[in-house]
Amino acid sequence: MHDLLRVVLEVLGLLVAVDPSLSGSALTVALLALAVLTLALLATAVHAGTRGAAPHPTRRIELTAPLAQSDPDAAGHVRRRGPGQVTAAA
């Protein structure tokens, strides 16, 4: 029964069968690949943590490059009213 369970787990890939004829160099290569993968994941996590949250893309675009507006008073359009601009009173 134990052997049957082991074969089923090996077929499903849940248990890796270690071949006794596996050479030391292949095991070394596998361990090095695992170490490189671990370092890459750690570097990605550290970079993502220091980068911070990115600004919302439309907020960044609105201030630098306004889209063409068919009706400037329509909802959702940016109204720039700085010190140099005067709006009509009526």
N, C-alpha and C positions, 0 to 999 in steps of 0.2 A: 504494500500500500504506500509506503514511504517513497519508493522508487517511482511509482505512478504519479504521485503528487509532484515530485521533482521534475519529471518529464513534462507535465502539463505547465508548470511554472516556467520552465525553460522555453517551451514553444510560445507561450504568451509574451515572453520577453521580460517577465517580472523577476526572473532569477537568471543571472548570468553564470553559465557553466565555465569554470576555470579549467582550461586544458592543461594537464600536467606537462605537456611538451612545450608549453609556451615559453619562449626564450626570455631571458632577462632583458634583452634590448627592447623587445616589443612592450614589455611592461614599463620600462623606463620611458619610452615614447608616449605611452598612454598617460603616465603620471605627469610628464611635462605638458602635454596637451591640456590636461585638467588644471594644472597650475596656471597656464596662460589664460585659459577661460576664466578662472577665478579672478585673476588680476584685471582682466578686461571688464568684468562685471563690477568690480570694486571701483575702477577708474570711472566708469560710466555713472555709478551711483554718487560718487563724490562730486563729479562735474555737475550733475543735475541738482545736487543740493546747494552748490555755491552759486549757480546761475540765477536762481530766483524765478519768480513767476514772470512770464512774458506779458506785455501789455495786450489788451484786446486789439485785434488787428484793425477793426473799423475805427476805433478811437484814434489810433495812430495815423491812419490815412486821412481822416476828416480834417485834421489841422494842417496837413502839409499839401495835400492834393485833393481839392474838392471835386466831386463828381459833377458832371453836367446836370444842371437843374432846369426842368421845364417850368416849374412853378416854385420860385424861391420861398414862398410862404407856406408851402405844403408841409405837412407833418413829417418829421424825420430829417428835414434838411437843416444844415448848419446855418445859423444867422450870425455872421461876423459883424459886430458893431464895436469897433475899436474907437479910440479917441479921434482918429482922422476921418471917420465916416459919420455922416449926418443922415438920419432917416427922415423921411417926409412926415410931417405932423398929421396930415389928413389922408 
